Amino acid sequence: MDIRQLSYFVAVYEQGSVSAAARLCCVAQPSLSAALRQLEQELGVTLFARLPKGVTPTEDGEKLYGHAGRLLSQLQSLKASFSQPVARVKFRLGLIRALGVERMSQLLREFSNNVQGLELHLVEPDEHCDARIITPQLLKAGEAFQPFWHDSYLLAMPPGTPLSLQAEVHLADFEQLPLIKRTPCDAWNTLYPELVRRGIKADVRADIQTIEYALGLVSAGVGCALVPNFDTLLQRQDIVLRPIVQLKLERQLGLAYRKNQTSASLTVLRQLCQPVP
């Protein structure tokens, strides 16, 4: 086992895909796959379950991820202790909730790698900050908005529910449907008024704030919840995802910053936040 293997493993874990990890690590996919197989052979375990779209970590993979993250962090700190000190560059980035852990982790890692001496502070979007990742509805006067992520919403439901047998969900299906309300949520703000207008009464079982808790309640069979169409959710076996017809549930995410603001770190972040094709 070596640092290279652990770095490849962490990349696959965070990307949920061997090909995406290979691109991130700037290595050929066969080489990364070979290193991963060698690591599994040395440990005598299977680290990932291969799926039609990507991979998902096994219990042993989850266990190794915690150890690998600490080891790589300690190694980075060790190297930094022998490096010449660099000027610290403070940057406050405001983030709304439910942006997606995997894609945000990749963005922040690339930002840190491209700004030498970056001291990144993640804050609430309404606090003083150098830039914000928000929806257009939260844009303030004097701010520019650079869109780069677009999410549509799906209905997450427990496996085995009658609704999961349908290929798509209609608004009439929400009548007395056990539902988990999540706020703030752009999709909920669109869906609920439309249900009220149509006289459709859903059975709201919980009111929470985070996607993680919502998915936990869905997995436990408490009810259904609106979630963005993150790639990692498509690989989960404990929930079923279905599109909702008759209503367009989506959101636009982008980078907001003051129009008269210029800095080297903001320029880097703007370059990283280019629209996803």
N, C-alpha and C positions, 0 to 999 in steps of 0.2 A: 504494500500500500504506500502510495506517495502523494505529495501535494497536488500533482497534476491530476491524478485520478479523482481526488476529493473535489477539486475545482470543477471537473467535468460533471461529477455527480450532483453537486449543488446547482450547477447551471441547468441540468436536465430536470431536477426537482422543481426549480423555480419557473422554468419555461413550460413544463408539462409536455415537452416534445424534444426528441433527440435531435431532429433537424434544426429546430430553433436554437437549441443549446450549441450545436456545432457552429452555426452562424455567429452567435454571440461570442464564442471562444475563438473564432477565426481558425477553425480546424476542420479537416475533412470529416464528414459524418462517419465513414467506416472506421477512422482512427479513434474517434470518440466512443463509438459503440464497442470497439475492441477493448479500450481502456476500462469501460464500464463492466464488460463481461469478466475481465481479469479481476476487477475489484470484487465482483460477486463471488468468483471462484475462491479468492483468498479468504473472504469472510464466510463462505459456505452458506450464503443466503441469496434470496432473490430480492432485489431492491425495488423493482418496478414491475407492475402488471402492464403488459402491452395491450393497448386498445386500438380499435380501428382509427381513431383520431388521437394520437399522442400516447402518453403513458400516465399512470397514476402510481404514487408510491405505495409500497406494501407497509406492513407494520414495522418490518426491519428497516425499510427505507426511511420511515418517519423517525425511527430511533437514531439512525446514522446521521440524519440531517442536523439534528441538534448538536451532536458531537463535532461534525464537520464544520459547521458554522463557527463554533467557538475556536476550533483549531486554526482555521483560516484567518479569523479575526486576530488571534494571538500572534500568528506569523506576520500579519501586516503591521501590527503594533511593534513587533520586534524589529522589522526592517526600518520602520519609521524612526525608531530610537537611535539608529545609526546614521540617519540622514540629516542633512543640513536643514535647520529650521526655515520654514517659508512663512511669508506673511499670510495671516489668516484673512480669509474673505468671507465676511458674514453675509448670509442671504436668508431672508425670511420668506417662506413660501406658504401661502394660505391654501388649505385643501378642504373641499366639501366632503361629506361622507360618501361611502359606497363608490369609490373610484376603481376598485379592483386591485387587490393586493399584488398580484403577479405583475401586471403591467406598470403599476406605480413603482414597485421595487426595481424593475428594470430601468425605468426612466430616471429615478433618483440615483441609481448606481452609475448610469452613464453620465449624469450631470456631475456627480462627485469625481468621476474619473477624468472629466474634461476640464475641470476648474481646479487648478493647483491651490491647495490650502483652503479649500471650501469648508466653511463652518455653516452647515445647513440647519435652519430652525424651521420645523413644521408647526404651523399655528392654525387657529381657526380662521376661516376666510373673512370674518368681519374685524379681525385684529389688524393692526398696522403691519404691512408686509411689502416686500419688493415686487411680488407677483402673486397671482392667485390662479388656481385651476378650479373653474366654476362653470355654471350654465349661463347662457346669455341673459336670463332673467335676473341674475344677481349683479349684472354689470353696473358700475357706478359712473357718474358723470366724469368726463376727463380720462376715462380708461379706453384703451384699445383692446380688441378681442380677436384672438387668433384661434379659430376652431381647429381641432385635430383628432378628437375621438367622437364617434357617433354610436349610441347604444339604442337598440330596440329592446322592448320588454317582453318577457314570457311569463306564463303562469306556472309556478313550481307547485307540485302536488305530491302527496305520498304515493308510492307505488301501490298498485292494487285497487285504488279508488275507481269507481265506475267512470269518472271523467277521464281517467288516464287511458281508457280504451278508445277515446276519440282522437282523431288526428289534429283537431283544432277546437278551441273553446269559443262559444258564442256568448253574447252578453246575457241571454236568457238563462244560461247555465249557472249564473251567479246567484240565482234565486235560492235563498237559504243555504248557500255554499259556505262551509266553515272557512273563514278568511282571516288572515293575519295582516293587520294594518301596520304599515311601516311609514313613519314620518320623520324627517321630511323625505318625500318621494315624488318626483315629477309625474310618474305614471299614476300614482294614487290620486293626485290632484286632478288628473284628467278623467280617470275611471269612475271615481265615486260620485261626482256630480252627475255623470251620465246615467249611472244606475238609479240615482234618485229621480232624475227626470223621467226615466222610463217606469218608475214605480217598482223597481227590482230591489228586494231587500236581502242583502247578504248577511250571513251570521258572523259578525266580527268577534273572534275569540281572543285576540290579543292586540295590543298597541305598543310597538317597540320601535327602536331607532336604527338598529344595525342589520345589515344583510345576514351576517353570521348567525345572529339570534333567530332571525326569520327562518333561515334554512334549517337550523336546529329544530325549530318547532314543526316545520314541514316534515322533516325526517322522522320526528317522533309521532307523526300522525295527528297533530293538533289541528292543522288546517292547511290552506293553500296561501301562497304569497306571490306578489309581483317581484320579479328580479330582472336585472339587466342580463343580456345574452352573453355573459362572459364565457370564453372558450373552456375555462376550467370547470364550469358548472355542467357543461355538456358531457363530461366524462364521469360524473358522479352516478353511482348505482343506487343511492338511497333516496333519490328524488326523480320525478318525471317532469319534463318541461314541455309545454305546449304553447303554440302561438294563439293570440287572441284576435279574432276577426271582428269586423264592424267598427273598430276603433283603432286609431293610430297611436300607439303608446311608444314614445321614443324620447330621447334627449340628446342634445348637442353639448359636448364638453370642450372647453378651450382654455387658453392661457390669457389671462387679463393682466394688464400692467398700465401704469400711467403713461400717457402719450408723450410727455416731455422727458421721460426717464431714459437714461442711457447708462449702460455699464457692461463690462466685458462678460460678467457672469450671466446677465440677462440675455445678451446676444447668444451665448452658448445655449441657454435654455430654450430660446426661441427657435434655434436651429434644430434642437432635439424634438421640439413640439411641432413638427411638420405634419400636415394632414395625412392620415393613414389611407392609402388607396383602397 
